[in-house]
Amino acid sequence: MATKEQVLPLLKLGLSPQQIAKKLKCKDAYVRAVRAREFGNGLEVQRRHERKRRYGENREAHLKYHREYFRERYATDPEFRARILADSSERHRKRYWTDSEYRERTKRYYRDRYRKEKEMALR
């Protein structure tokens, strides 16, 4: 198996990945991957570029815009609201029955809420 140190000098000479692979007895995909990582086209570089393209320089501004968009759509689009509520209800049901601490906290919350409402009604 060829190493990165063997591949890089041959890439700098201008040989094609197929020629290098044949010479070093490895796959040309490996040579292409080494080239991509070394010369700035690897997955991490692509992720960074995509993040920068999507959010621009200010990620907080993007997140603020997204929250406002979500709130506005939730307030104006009944189908969207129904879908969000159904998803959250399903998540709540799953967590309620699998997480005992969450279940106790939920019961406590509703007991306290009921007690407060009852007290307010008696006043």
N, CA, C and O atoms as a GROMACS GRO file, in nm:
protein
  492
    1MET      N    1   0.084  -0.119   0.000
    1MET     CA    2   0.000   0.000   0.000
    1MET      C    3   0.088   0.124   0.000
    1MET      O    4   0.185   0.133   0.075
    2ALA      N    5   0.054   0.216  -0.083
    2ALA     CA    6   0.129   0.341  -0.094
    2ALA      C    7   0.092   0.435   0.020
    2ALA      O    8  -0.016   0.426   0.078
    3THR      N    9   0.183   0.524   0.051
    3THR     CA   10   0.156   0.623   0.154
    3THR      C   11   0.142   0.761   0.091
    3THR      O   12   0.176   0.782  -0.026
    4LYS      N   13   0.092   0.852   0.170
    4LYS     CA   14   0.073   0.988   0.125
    4LYS      C   15   0.207   1.049   0.081
    4LYS      O   16   0.214   1.121  -0.018
    5GLU      N   17   0.312   1.018   0.157
    5GLU     CA   18   0.446   1.072   0.127
    5GLU      C   19   0.500   1.023  -0.007
    5GLU      O   20   0.580   1.092  -0.071
    6GLN      N   21   0.457   0.904  -0.050
    6GLN     CA   22   0.499   0.852  -0.180
    6GLN      C   23   0.418   0.914  -0.294
    6GLN      O   24   0.469   0.935  -0.404
    7VAL      N   25   0.292   0.943  -0.266
    7VAL     CA   26   0.202   0.992  -0.370
    7VAL      C   27   0.226   1.139  -0.402
    7VAL      O   28   0.227   1.178  -0.519
    8LEU      N   29   0.246   1.222  -0.300
    8LEU     CA   30   0.255   1.366  -0.320
    8LEU      C   31   0.365   1.410  -0.417
    8LEU      O   32   0.337   1.494  -0.503
    9PRO      N   33   0.489   1.357  -0.408
    9PRO     CA   34   0.591   1.401  -0.504
    9PRO      C   35   0.553   1.369  -0.649
    9PRO      O   36   0.582   1.446  -0.741
   10LEU      N   37   0.488   1.254  -0.668
   10LEU     CA   38   0.448   1.215  -0.803
   10LEU      C   39   0.335   1.305  -0.855
   10LEU      O   40   0.329   1.336  -0.974
   11LEU      N   41   0.246   1.346  -0.765
   11LEU     CA   42   0.141   1.440  -0.805
   11LEU      C   43   0.201   1.573  -0.847
   11LEU      O   44   0.157   1.635  -0.944
   12LYS      N   45   0.302   1.616  -0.773
   12LYS     CA   46   0.365   1.744  -0.805
   12LYS      C   47   0.441   1.739  -0.938
   12LYS      O   48   0.463   1.842  -1.002
   13LEU      N   49   0.480   1.618  -0.978
   13LEU     CA   50   0.546   1.602  -1.108
   13LEU      C   51   0.445   1.616  -1.222
   13LEU      O   52   0.483   1.642  -1.337
   14GLY      N   53   0.317   1.600  -1.190
   14GLY     CA   54   0.213   1.616  -1.291
   14GLY      C   55   0.163   1.485  -1.349
   14GLY      O   56   0.095   1.485  -1.451
   15LEU      N   57   0.195   1.373  -1.287
   15LEU     CA   58   0.144   1.244  -1.334
   15LEU      C   59  -0.005   1.231  -1.302
   15LEU      O   60  -0.053   1.291  -1.206
   16SER      N   61  -0.075   1.156  -1.382
   16SER     CA   62  -0.218   1.136  -1.358
   16SER      C   63  -0.237   1.034  -1.244
   16SER      O   64  -0.146   0.956  -1.217
   17PRO      N   65  -0.354   1.034  -1.179
   17PRO     CA   66  -0.379   0.937  -1.072
   17PRO      C   67  -0.365   0.791  -1.119
   17PRO      O   68  -0.319   0.705  -1.043
   18GLN      N   69  -0.403   0.764  -1.243
   18GLN     CA   70  -0.391   0.628  -1.294
   18GLN      C   71  -0.243   0.586  -1.307
   18GLN      O   72  -0.206   0.474  -1.273
   19GLN      N   73  -0.161   0.678  -1.357
   19GLN     CA   74  -0.018   0.648  -1.372
   19GLN      C   75   0.047   0.626  -1.236
   19GLN      O   76   0.127   0.534  -1.218
   20ILE      N   77   0.012   0.711  -1.140
   20ILE     CA   78   0.069   0.698  -1.006
   20ILE      C   79   0.025   0.567  -0.942
   20ILE      O   80   0.105   0.497  -0.880
   21ALA      N   81  -0.104   0.535  -0.956
   21ALA     CA   82  -0.156   0.411  -0.898
   21ALA      C   83  -0.086   0.290  -0.958
   21ALA      O   84  -0.053   0.196  -0.886
   22LYS      N   85  -0.065   0.292  -1.086
   22LYS     CA   86   0.003   0.181  -1.152
   22LYS      C   87   0.147   0.169  -1.102
   22LYS      O   88   0.196   0.059  -1.079
   23LYS      N   89   0.213   0.283  -1.087
   23LYS     CA   90   0.352   0.284  -1.044
   23LYS      C   91   0.368   0.236  -0.900
   23LYS      O   92   0.462   0.164  -0.868
   24LEU      N   93   0.275   0.277  -0.812
   24LEU     CA   94   0.285   0.242  -0.670
   24LEU      C   95   0.202   0.119  -0.633
   24LEU      O   96   0.201   0.077  -0.517
   25LYS      N   97   0.134   0.060  -0.729
   25LYS     CA   98   0.051  -0.059  -0.708
   25LYS      C   99  -0.056  -0.034  -0.600
   25LYS      O  100  -0.067  -0.108  -0.503
   26CYS      N  101  -0.134   0.072  -0.623
   26CYS     CA  102  -0.247   0.101  -0.535
   26CYS      C  103  -0.364   0.146  -0.623
   26CYS      O  104  -0.352   0.152  -0.745
   27LYS      N  105  -0.475   0.176  -0.561
   27LYS     CA  106  -0.594   0.218  -0.635
   27LYS      C  107  -0.582   0.366  -0.674
   27LYS      O  108  -0.527   0.447  -0.600
   28ASP      N  109  -0.636   0.399  -0.792
   28ASP     CA  110  -0.632   0.540  -0.833
   28ASP      C  111  -0.726   0.625  -0.748
   28ASP      O  112  -0.706   0.746  -0.737
   29ALA      N  113  -0.828   0.563  -0.686
   29ALA     CA  114  -0.916   0.637  -0.596
   29ALA      C  115  -0.838   0.686  -0.475
   29ALA      O  116  -0.863   0.796  -0.425
   30TYR      N  117  -0.743   0.606  -0.427
   30TYR     CA  118  -0.659   0.647  -0.315
   30TYR      C  119  -0.576   0.769  -0.354
   30TYR      O  120  -0.561   0.862  -0.275
   31VAL      N  121  -0.522   0.767  -0.473
   31VAL     CA  122  -0.439   0.879  -0.520
   31VAL      C  123  -0.525   1.005  -0.531
   31VAL      O  124  -0.482   1.114  -0.493
   32ARG      N  125  -0.647   0.990  -0.584
   32ARG     CA  126  -0.736   1.105  -0.595
   32ARG      C  127  -0.774   1.160  -0.458
   32ARG      O  128  -0.784   1.281  -0.439
   33ALA      N  129  -0.794   1.070  -0.361
   33ALA     CA  130  -0.828   1.113  -0.225
   33ALA      C  131  -0.712   1.189  -0.162
   33ALA      O  132  -0.733   1.291  -0.096
   34VAL      N  133  -0.591   1.140  -0.180
   34VAL     CA  134  -0.473   1.210  -0.127
   34VAL      C  135  -0.462   1.348  -0.190
   34VAL      O  136  -0.436   1.447  -0.122
   35ARG      N  137  -0.483   1.354  -0.320
   35ARG     CA  138  -0.476   1.482  -0.391
   35ARG      C  139  -0.582   1.579  -0.338
   35ARG      O  140  -0.554   1.697  -0.316
   36ALA      N  141  -0.704   1.528  -0.318
   36ALA     CA  142  -0.813   1.613  -0.270
   36ALA      C  143  -0.783   1.667  -0.131
   36ALA      O  144  -0.801   1.786  -0.104
   37ARG      N  145  -0.736   1.579  -0.042
   37ARG     CA  146  -0.706   1.624   0.095
   37ARG      C  147  -0.590   1.724   0.096
   37ARG      O  148  -0.594   1.823   0.169
   38GLU      N  149  -0.490   1.698   0.017
   38GLU     CA  150  -0.370   1.781   0.020
   38GLU      C  151  -0.392   1.918  -0.045
   38GLU      O  152  -0.339   2.018   0.002
   39PHE      N  153  -0.470   1.921  -0.152
   39PHE     CA  154  -0.482   2.045  -0.227
   39PHE      C  155  -0.614   2.117  -0.204
   39PHE      O  156  -0.656   2.198  -0.287
   40GLY      N  157  -0.681   2.087  -0.092
   40GLY     CA  158  -0.795   2.167  -0.050
   40GLY      C  159  -0.929   2.130  -0.108
   40GLY      O  160  -1.018   2.215  -0.115
   41ASN      N  161  -0.949   2.006  -0.150
   41ASN     CA  162  -1.079   1.966  -0.200
   41ASN      C  163  -1.137   1.850  -0.120
   41ASN      O  164  -1.230   1.784  -0.166
   42GLY      N  165  -1.084   1.826  -0.001
   42GLY     CA  166  -1.132   1.716   0.082
   42GLY      C  167  -1.268   1.746   0.142
   42GLY      O  168  -1.320   1.856   0.127
   43LEU      N  169  -1.326   1.648   0.210
   43LEU     CA  170  -1.460   1.664   0.266
   43LEU      C  171  -1.465   1.775   0.370
   43LEU      O  172  -1.561   1.852   0.372
   44GLU      N  173  -1.364   1.784   0.455
   44GLU     CA  174  -1.365   1.887   0.558
   44GLU      C  175  -1.363   2.026   0.496
   44GLU      O  176  -1.433   2.117   0.542
   45VAL      N  177  -1.284   2.043   0.391
   45VAL     CA  178  -1.279   2.172   0.323
   45VAL      C  179  -1.414   2.200   0.259
   45VAL      O  180  -1.462   2.313   0.262
   46GLN      N  181  -1.476   2.098   0.200
   46GLN     CA  182  -1.608   2.116   0.140
   46GLN      C  183  -1.711   2.154   0.246
   46GLN      O  184  -1.796   2.240   0.221
   47ARG      N  185  -1.704   2.090   0.365
   47ARG     CA  186  -1.797   2.124   0.472
   47ARG      C  187  -1.781   2.269   0.515
   47ARG      O  188  -1.879   2.342   0.533
   48ARG      N  189  -1.655   2.311   0.532
   48ARG     CA  190  -1.630   2.450   0.572
   48ARG      C  191  -1.684   2.547   0.467
   48ARG      O  192  -1.746   2.648   0.500
   49HIS      N  193  -1.659   2.514   0.342
   49HIS     CA  194  -1.705   2.601   0.233
   49HIS      C  195  -1.857   2.606   0.232
   49HIS      O  196  -1.915   2.713   0.215
   50GLU      N  197  -1.922   2.492   0.248
   50GLU     CA  198  -2.069   2.486   0.247
   50GLU      C  199  -2.126   2.566   0.363
   50GLU      O  200  -2.224   2.638   0.346
   51ARG      N  201  -2.065   2.552   0.482
   51ARG     CA  202  -2.110   2.628   0.598
   51ARG      C  203  -2.101   2.777   0.573
   51ARG      O  204  -2.193   2.854   0.604
   52LYS      N  205  -1.988   2.818   0.516
   52LYS     CA  206  -1.968   2.960   0.489
   52LYS      C  207  -2.066   3.008   0.383
   52LYS      O  208  -2.119   3.119   0.393
   53ARG      N  209  -2.091   2.926   0.280
   53ARG     CA  210  -2.185   2.963   0.175
   53ARG      C  211  -2.327   2.975   0.231
   53ARG      O  212  -2.401   3.067   0.197
   54ARG      N  213  -2.363   2.880   0.316
   54ARG     CA  214  -2.498   2.877   0.368
   54ARG      C  215  -2.523   2.988   0.470
   54ARG      O  216  -2.625   3.057   0.463
   55TYR      N  217  -2.431   3.006   0.563
   55TYR     CA  218  -2.454   3.101   0.671
   55TYR      C  219  -2.389   3.236   0.648
   55TYR      O  220  -2.422   3.333   0.717
   56GLY      N  221  -2.298   3.245   0.555
   56GLY     CA  222  -2.223   3.368   0.540
   56GLY      C  223  -2.125   3.381   0.655
   56GLY      O  224  -2.090   3.282   0.719
   57GLU      N  225  -2.083   3.500   0.680
   57GLU     CA  226  -1.986   3.521   0.787
   57GLU      C  227  -2.050   3.520   0.924
   57GLU      O  228  -1.984   3.492   1.024
   58ASN      N  229  -2.180   3.552   0.931
   58ASN     CA  230  -2.243   3.566   1.060
   58ASN      C  231  -2.348   3.458   1.081
   58ASN      O  232  -2.460   3.470   1.031
   59ARG      N  233  -2.314   3.353   1.152
   59ARG     CA  234  -2.405   3.242   1.175
   59ARG      C  235  -2.522   3.284   1.264
   59ARG      O  236  -2.634   3.237   1.245
   60GLU      N  237  -2.496   3.371   1.361
   60GLU     CA  238  -2.602   3.416   1.451
   60GLU      C  239  -2.715   3.486   1.375
   60GLU      O  240  -2.833   3.465   1.405
   61ALA      N  241  -2.679   3.568   1.278
   61ALA     CA  242  -2.782   3.637   1.198
   61ALA      C  243  -2.865   3.536   1.122
   61ALA      O  244  -2.987   3.552   1.109
   62HIS      N  245  -2.801   3.431   1.070
   62HIS     CA  246  -2.874   3.327   0.998
   62HIS      C  247  -2.970   3.256   1.092
   62HIS      O  248  -3.086   3.232   1.056
   63LEU      N  249  -2.923   3.221   1.212
   63LEU     CA  250  -3.009   3.150   1.306
   63LEU      C  251  -3.127   3.238   1.350
   63LEU      O  252  -3.239   3.189   1.366
   64LYS      N  253  -3.102   3.366   1.369
   64LYS     CA  254  -3.209   3.459   1.407
   64LYS      C  255  -3.315   3.464   1.296
   64LYS      O  256  -3.435   3.460   1.324
   65TYR      N  257  -3.269   3.474   1.171
   65TYR     CA  258  -3.361   3.475   1.057
   65TYR      C  259  -3.443   3.347   1.054
   65TYR      O  260  -3.564   3.351   1.033
   66HIS      N  261  -3.377   3.232   1.077
   66HIS     CA  262  -3.446   3.104   1.073
   66HIS      C  263  -3.551   3.096   1.183
   66HIS      O  264  -3.662   3.048   1.158
   67ARG      N  265  -3.519   3.142   1.304
   67ARG     CA  266  -3.617   3.140   1.414
   67ARG      C  267  -3.738   3.228   1.381
   67ARG      O  268  -3.852   3.188   1.405
   68GLU      N  269  -3.713   3.345   1.327
   68GLU     CA  270  -3.823   3.435   1.292
   68GLU      C  271  -3.911   3.375   1.183
   68GLU      O  272  -4.034   3.383   1.189
   69TYR      N  273  -3.847   3.314   1.084
   69TYR     CA  274  -3.921   3.249   0.976
   69TYR      C  275  -4.009   3.138   1.032
   69TYR      O  276  -4.125   3.125   0.995
   70PHE      N  277  -3.952   3.057   1.122
   70PHE     CA  278  -4.024   2.946   1.182
   70PHE      C  279  -4.144   2.997   1.261
   70PHE      O  280  -4.254   2.944   1.248
   71ARG      N  281  -4.124   3.100   1.342
   71ARG     CA  282  -4.233   3.155   1.423
   71ARG      C  283  -4.345   3.210   1.335
   71ARG      O  284  -4.464   3.188   1.362
   72GLU      N  285  -4.306   3.281   1.230
   72GLU     CA  286  -4.407   3.340   1.143
   72GLU      C  287  -4.486   3.230   1.071
   72GLU      O  288  -4.608   3.239   1.059
   73ARG      N  289  -4.416   3.129   1.023
   73ARG     CA  290  -4.484   3.021   0.952
   73ARG      C  291  -4.572   2.942   1.047
   73ARG      O  292  -4.682   2.899   1.011
   74TYR      N  293  -4.524   2.921   1.170
   74TYR     CA  294  -4.603   2.850   1.271
   74TYR      C  295  -4.733   2.927   1.299
   74TYR      O  296  -4.838   2.866   1.318
   75ALA      N  297  -4.725   3.061   1.301
   75ALA     CA  298  -4.842   3.143   1.332
   75ALA      C  299  -4.940   3.150   1.215
   75ALA      O  300  -5.060   3.166   1.238
   76THR      N  301  -4.892   3.140   1.091
   76THR     CA  302  -4.978   3.165   0.976
   76THR      C  303  -5.017   3.041   0.896
   76THR      O  304  -5.115   3.044   0.822
   77ASP      N  305  -4.944   2.931   0.910
   77ASP     CA  306  -4.968   2.813   0.828
   77ASP      C  307  -5.022   2.698   0.914
   77ASP      O  308  -4.946   2.636   0.988
   78PRO      N  309  -5.153   2.670   0.907
   78PRO     CA  310  -5.212   2.567   0.993
   78PRO      C  311  -5.156   2.426   0.968
   78PRO      O  312  -5.141   2.348   1.062
   79GLU      N  313  -5.125   2.393   0.843
   79GLU     CA  314  -5.069   2.260   0.814
   79GLU      C  315  -4.932   2.244   0.878
   79GLU      O  316  -4.901   2.140   0.935
   80PHE      N  317  -4.850   2.348   0.867
   80PHE     CA  318  -4.716   2.346   0.927
   80PHE      C  319  -4.728   2.329   1.079
   80PHE      O  320  -4.658   2.248   1.139
   81ARG      N  321  -4.818   2.406   1.140
   81ARG     CA  322  -4.838   2.400   1.285
   81ARG      C  323  -4.882   2.260   1.326
   81ARG      O  324  -4.833   2.206   1.425
   82ALA      N  325  -4.975   2.201   1.251
   82ALA     CA  326  -5.024   2.067   1.285
   82ALA      C  327  -4.911   1.965   1.277
   82ALA      O  328  -4.900   1.876   1.362
   83ARG      N  329  -4.827   1.977   1.175
   83ARG     CA  330  -4.716   1.883   1.160
   83ARG      C  331  -4.616   1.896   1.276
   83ARG      O  332  -4.569   1.796   1.330
   84ILE      N  333  -4.584   2.020   1.312
   84ILE     CA  334  -4.490   2.044   1.422
   84ILE      C  335  -4.547   1.990   1.553
   84ILE      O  336  -4.476   1.925   1.630
   85LEU      N  337  -4.674   2.016   1.578
   85LEU     CA  338  -4.736   1.967   1.700
   85LEU      C  339  -4.741   1.815   1.703
   85LEU      O  340  -4.718   1.754   1.808
   86ALA      N  341  -4.771   1.753   1.591
   86ALA     CA  342  -4.775   1.607   1.584
   86ALA      C  343  -4.637   1.549   1.612
   86ALA      O  344  -4.624   1.451   1.686
   87ASP      N  345  -4.533   1.610   1.552
   87ASP     CA  346  -4.396   1.562   1.575
   87ASP      C  347  -4.357   1.575   1.721
   87ASP      O  348  -4.300   1.483   1.780
   88SER      N  349  -4.388   1.690   1.781
   88SER     CA  350  -4.349   1.711   1.920
   88SER      C  351  -4.428   1.620   2.012
   88SER      O  352  -4.375   1.572   2.112
   89SER      N  353  -4.554   1.595   1.980
   89SER     CA  354  -4.635   1.504   2.062
   89SER      C  355  -4.579   1.364   2.057
   89SER      O  356  -4.573   1.294   2.158
   90GLU      N  357  -4.538   1.323   1.938
   90GLU     CA  358  -4.482   1.189   1.922
   90GLU      C  359  -4.351   1.176   2.000
   90GLU      O  360  -4.327   1.076   2.068
   91ARG      N  361  -4.266   1.279   1.990
   91ARG     CA  362  -4.140   1.277   2.066
   91ARG      C  363  -4.169   1.273   2.216
   91ARG      O  364  -4.103   1.200   2.290
   92HIS      N  365  -4.268   1.351   2.259
   92HIS     CA  366  -4.304   1.353   2.401
   92HIS      C  367  -4.352   1.215   2.446
   92HIS      O  368  -4.310   1.166   2.551
   93ARG      N  369  -4.439   1.152   2.366
   93ARG     CA  370  -4.490   1.020   2.402
   93ARG      C  371  -4.377   0.919   2.416
   93ARG      O  372  -4.372   0.843   2.513
   94LYS      N  373  -4.286   0.918   2.318
   94LYS     CA  374  -4.176   0.823   2.325
   94LYS      C  375  -4.090   0.846   2.448
   94LYS      O  376  -4.054   0.752   2.518
   95ARG      N  377  -4.057   0.973   2.474
   95ARG     CA  378  -3.969   1.004   2.586
   95ARG      C  379  -4.041   0.977   2.718
   95ARG      O  380  -3.980   0.930   2.814
   96TYR      N  381  -4.171   1.007   2.723
   96TYR     CA  382  -4.249   0.988   2.845
   96TYR      C  383  -4.245   0.842   2.888
   96TYR      O  384  -4.231   0.812   3.007
   97TRP      N  385  -4.258   0.751   2.792
   97TRP     CA  386  -4.264   0.610   2.829
   97TRP      C  387  -4.127   0.544   2.842
   97TRP      O  388  -4.119   0.433   2.893
   98THR      N  389  -4.022   0.608   2.798
   98THR     CA  390  -3.889   0.546   2.808
   98THR      C  391  -3.801   0.609   2.914
   98THR      O  392  -3.706   0.546   2.962
   99ASP      N  393  -3.830   0.733   2.953
   99ASP     CA  394  -3.745   0.805   3.047
   99ASP      C  395  -3.824   0.833   3.175
   99ASP      O  396  -3.909   0.921   3.177
  100SER      N  397  -3.794   0.757   3.282
  100SER     CA  398  -3.873   0.770   3.405
  100SER      C  399  -3.855   0.907   3.471
  100SER      O  400  -3.950   0.960   3.529
  101GLU      N  401  -3.736   0.964   3.463
  101GLU     CA  402  -3.712   1.096   3.522
  101GLU      C  403  -3.797   1.202   3.450
  101GLU      O  404  -3.856   1.290   3.514
  102TYR      N  405  -3.803   1.193   3.320
  102TYR     CA  406  -3.885   1.285   3.241
  102TYR      C  407  -4.033   1.268   3.276
  102TYR      O  408  -4.106   1.366   3.288
  103ARG      N  409  -4.074   1.143   3.295
  103ARG     CA  410  -4.213   1.114   3.328
  103ARG      C  411  -4.250   1.177   3.463
  103ARG      O  412  -4.355   1.240   3.476
  104GLU      N  413  -4.163   1.161   3.563
  104GLU     CA  414  -4.190   1.220   3.695
  104GLU      C  415  -4.193   1.372   3.688
  104GLU      O  416  -4.279   1.435   3.750
  105ARG      N  417  -4.100   1.431   3.615
  105ARG     CA  418  -4.095   1.577   3.601
  105ARG      C  419  -4.225   1.628   3.535
  105ARG      O  420  -4.280   1.731   3.575
  106THR      N  421  -4.271   1.555   3.434
  106THR     CA  422  -4.394   1.594   3.364
  106THR      C  423  -4.514   1.585   3.457
  106THR      O  424  -4.598   1.675   3.460
  107LYS      N  425  -4.522   1.476   3.532
  107LYS     CA  426  -4.634   1.460   3.626
  107LYS      C  427  -4.634   1.571   3.730
  107LYS      O  428  -4.738   1.628   3.762
  108ARG      N  429  -4.514   1.602   3.783
  108ARG     CA  430  -4.502   1.708   3.881
  108ARG      C  431  -4.548   1.843   3.824
  108ARG      O  432  -4.620   1.919   3.889
  109TYR      N  433  -4.506   1.870   3.701
  109TYR     CA  434  -4.542   1.996   3.636
  109TYR      C  435  -4.694   2.009   3.625
  109TYR      O  436  -4.750   2.112   3.659
  110TYR      N  437  -4.760   1.903   3.577
  110TYR     CA  438  -4.905   1.910   3.558
  110TYR      C  439  -4.980   1.912   3.691
  110TYR      O  440  -5.083   1.978   3.702
  111ARG      N  441  -4.929   1.842   3.794
  111ARG     CA  442  -4.990   1.848   3.927
  111ARG      C  443  -4.986   1.991   3.981
  111ARG      O  444  -5.086   2.044   4.031
  112ASP      N  445  -4.867   2.053   3.972
  112ASP     CA  446  -4.852   2.190   4.020
  112ASP      C  447  -4.940   2.287   3.942
  112ASP      O  448  -5.001   2.377   3.999
  113ARG      N  449  -4.944   2.268   3.812
  113ARG     CA  450  -5.025   2.355   3.728
  113ARG      C  451  -5.174   2.343   3.765
  113ARG      O  452  -5.245   2.443   3.774
  114TYR      N  453  -5.219   2.219   3.784
  114TYR     CA  454  -5.359   2.195   3.821
  114TYR      C  455  -5.389   2.259   3.956
  114TYR      O  456  -5.493   2.322   3.974
  115ARG      N  457  -5.296   2.243   4.053
  115ARG     CA  458  -5.314   2.299   4.185
  115ARG      C  459  -5.324   2.453   4.179
  115ARG      O  460  -5.409   2.513   4.244
  116LYS      N  461  -5.238   2.514   4.100
  116LYS     CA  462  -5.240   2.661   4.086
  116LYS      C  463  -5.370   2.709   4.023
  116LYS      O  464  -5.429   2.808   4.066
  117GLU      N  465  -5.415   2.637   3.919
  117GLU     CA  466  -5.540   2.674   3.853
  117GLU      C  467  -5.658   2.662   3.951
  117GLU      O  468  -5.749   2.746   3.951
  118LYS      N  469  -5.655   2.558   4.032
  118LYS     CA  470  -5.761   2.538   4.129
  118LYS      C  471  -5.763   2.649   4.234
  118LYS      O  472  -5.869   2.700   4.271
  119GLU      N  473  -5.643   2.687   4.280
  119GLU     CA  474  -5.632   2.797   4.376
  119GLU      C  475  -5.682   2.927   4.316
  119GLU      O  476  -5.751   3.005   4.383
  120MET      N  477  -5.649   2.952   4.191
  120MET     CA  478  -5.692   3.075   4.125
  120MET      C  479  -5.844   3.076   4.110
  120MET      O  480  -5.906   3.182   4.122
  121ALA      N  481  -5.903   2.962   4.085
  121ALA     CA  482  -6.050   2.954   4.068
  121ALA      C  483  -6.120   2.978   4.200
  121ALA      O  484  -6.230   3.034   4.202
  122LEU      N  485  -6.059   2.938   4.312
  122LEU     CA  486  -6.121   2.954   4.444
  122LEU      C  487  -6.115   3.098   4.492
  122LEU      O  488  -6.194   3.138   4.577
  123ARG      N  489  -6.024   3.178   4.439
  123ARG     CA  490  -6.011   3.318   4.484
  123ARG      C  491  -6.120   3.405   4.433
  123ARG      O  492  -6.123   3.525   4.462
   0.00000   0.00000   0.00000
